[in-house]
Amino acid sequence: MKSLLALALFASVPFAASAAEGLSYTYAEGGYVRTDTDFGDAEGFGGNGSIAIAPNFHLFGGFSGQETDDFTVGGVRNDGFDIDLWRAGVGYNHQIAPNADLLTRVAYERADVAGENFDGYSVEAGVRGALAPNFEGYALAGWEDGDDFDGDFYGRVGAHVKFSPMWGVSGDVKFASGDTQMFVGPRITF
């Protein structure tokens, strides 16, 4: 796990490039969030943001507040509970084509589930590209781990449809073993 973190940091060494054409790492978005798990489903609202702090580096973060459905385990009915997810980190982008970046990110992760707190980290790497003037997408592979939960690989795919240079709609789906997290909502890009 430490070697994976070291690899992600090594991959983020500056190579004197900037973001690919048509991509911005400064934005804010909010919208609907849903998590489907083996134990039940949760839904709510969340927000994400990113700010470019140098040509190749950005800070990012996000929050979602969700509530689970009522569920039954072993014949016992349970009331739903709240799930709050927090994420904050730093990312590095390196242009690999005129409209595409290699993207690496490292983040602190926190989950508050029914009053219990779980802290950890994640590292992810992949590609983000402007596929058309009004459409961009990305695909990332990641690893998340923490003291209170076992490490797990995940995949993340997303898209952003632009209605103008400033306004658009973004969507993101994260696939991890046992659950799927989805986000969709409006984005403002600066």
C-alpha positions in Angstrom: 0.0 0.0 0.0 2.8 2.4 0.8 4.5 1.5 -2.5 1.3 2.3 -4.3 1.2 5.7 -2.6 4.9 6.3 -3.5 4.2 5.3 -7.1 1.3 7.8 -7.3 3.5 10.6 -5.9 6.4 9.7 -8.3 3.9 9.9 -11.2 3.0 13.4 -10.1 6.6 14.8 -10.5 6.3 17.9 -12.7 7.1 17.5 -16.4 6.7 21.2 -17.4 3.4 20.9 -19.1 -0.1 22.3 -18.5 -3.6 21.1 -18.7 -4.8 19.8 -22.1 -6.8 22.1 -24.3 -10.5 22.2 -23.3 -9.9 21.0 -19.7 -10.2 23.1 -16.6 -9.3 22.1 -13.1 -11.2 24.9 -11.5 -14.9 24.2 -11.0 -17.8 23.7 -8.5 -20.7 21.3 -8.9 -23.6 20.0 -6.8 -26.3 17.5 -7.3 -27.9 14.1 -6.6 -25.9 11.3 -5.0 -26.9 7.6 -4.8 -25.0 4.6 -3.4 -26.1 1.1 -4.1 -24.6 -1.6 -1.7 -25.1 -5.2 -0.8 -26.7 -4.0 2.4 -29.1 -1.4 1.0 -29.2 1.8 -0.9 -28.7 5.4 0.1 -29.4 8.7 -1.6 -29.0 12.4 -1.0 -27.1 15.4 -2.2 -23.5 16.4 -2.5 -21.0 18.8 -3.9 -17.5 18.7 -5.4 -15.0 21.3 -6.3 -11.5 21.8 -7.6 -9.1 24.7 -8.0 -6.0 24.9 -10.1 -3.1 26.1 -8.0 -0.4 25.8 -10.7 -0.4 24.7 -14.4 -0.2 21.0 -13.4 -1.5 20.9 -9.8 -5.0 21.3 -8.3 -6.7 20.9 -5.0 -10.0 19.1 -4.9 -12.7 18.1 -2.4 -16.2 16.8 -2.0 -19.0 16.1 0.4 -22.1 14.0 0.2 -24.9 13.6 2.8 -27.1 10.5 2.2 -29.7 8.5 4.1 -30.2 4.8 3.7 -33.5 3.1 3.1 -35.0 1.0 5.9 -33.6 -2.5 5.6 -34.0 -6.0 7.0 -31.1 -8.2 8.2 -31.7 -11.7 9.6 -35.5 -11.0 9.7 -35.0 -7.9 11.8 -36.2 -4.6 10.4 -33.8 -1.6 10.8 -34.5 2.1 10.4 -32.4 4.0 7.9 -29.3 5.9 9.0 -27.2 8.8 7.7 -24.0 8.5 5.7 -21.7 11.5 5.3 -18.7 11.2 3.0 -15.8 13.7 2.9 -12.9 13.9 0.5 -10.0 16.3 0.1 -6.8 16.0 -1.8 -4.2 17.2 -4.3 -4.1 16.2 -8.0 -1.5 16.3 -10.8 -2.3 16.5 -14.5 0.2 16.0 -17.3 -0.7 16.6 -20.9 -0.2 13.4 -23.0 -2.1 14.6 -26.2 -3.5 18.0 -27.3 -6.9 17.2 -25.7 -5.9 14.6 -23.0 -4.2 14.6 -19.6 -2.8 11.9 -17.5 -4.4 12.5 -14.1 -3.1 11.3 -10.7 -4.7 12.2 -7.3 -4.1 11.5 -3.6 -6.9 12.2 -1.1 -7.8 12.0 2.5 -11.2 10.2 2.9 -13.7 10.3 5.8 -17.0 8.5 6.3 -19.4 9.1 9.1 -21.8 6.2 9.1 -24.6 6.1 11.7 -22.4 8.1 14.1 -19.3 6.0 13.6 -16.2 7.7 11.9 -13.9 6.0 9.4 -10.7 7.7 8.1 -8.5 6.6 5.3 -6.9 7.7 2.0 -7.2 7.0 -1.7 -4.9 7.2 -4.7 -6.1 7.1 -8.3 -4.7 7.5 -11.8 -6.1 7.6 -15.2 -6.9 9.7 -18.3 -9.1 12.8 -18.7 -9.8 14.2 -22.1 -11.9 16.7 -24.1 -13.5 14.4 -26.6 -15.4 17.2 -28.4 -15.7 21.0 -27.7 -18.7 20.4 -25.5 -17.9 17.0 -24.1 -15.2 15.6 -21.9 -14.7 12.3 -20.0 -12.4 10.4 -17.7 -11.6 6.9 -16.5 -9.6 6.3 -13.3 -8.4 3.3 -11.4 -7.8 3.7 -7.7 -7.1 2.2 -4.3 -8.6 3.2 -1.0 -7.5 2.1 2.5 -7.8 3.0 6.1 -7.2 2.0 9.7 -10.8 1.0 10.1 -11.6 -0.7 6.8 -9.8 -3.1 4.4 -8.1 -1.7 1.3 -10.0 -2.0 -2.0 -9.5 -1.3 -5.7 -12.1 0.7 -7.5 -12.8 2.2 -10.9 -14.3 5.6 -11.6 -15.7 6.9 -14.9 -17.3 10.3 -15.6 -18.4 12.8 -18.1 -19.1 16.5 -18.4 -21.4 18.0 -21.0 -20.9 21.7 -21.6 -23.8 24.0 -22.5 -21.4 27.0 -22.6 -17.8 27.6 -21.5 -19.0 28.1 -18.0 -22.1 25.9 -17.5 -22.7 22.2 -17.9 -23.8 18.9 -16.3 -21.4 16.3 -14.9 -21.8 12.7 -13.9 -19.6 10.3 -12.1 -19.8 6.6 -11.3 -17.5 4.8 -8.9 -17.4 1.0 -8.9 -16.0 -0.7 -5.8 -16.5 -4.3 -4.6 -20.0 -4.5 -3.2 -21.2 -1.0 -4.0 -21.7 1.6 -6.7 -21.7 5.3 -6.1 -23.3 7.7 -8.5 -23.3 11.5 -8.8 -25.1 13.8 -11.4 -25.6 17.5 -11.3 -24.8 21.0 -12.7 -21.2 22.2 -12.9 -19.9 25.8 -13.1 -16.4 26.0 -14.6 -14.1 29.0 -14.1 
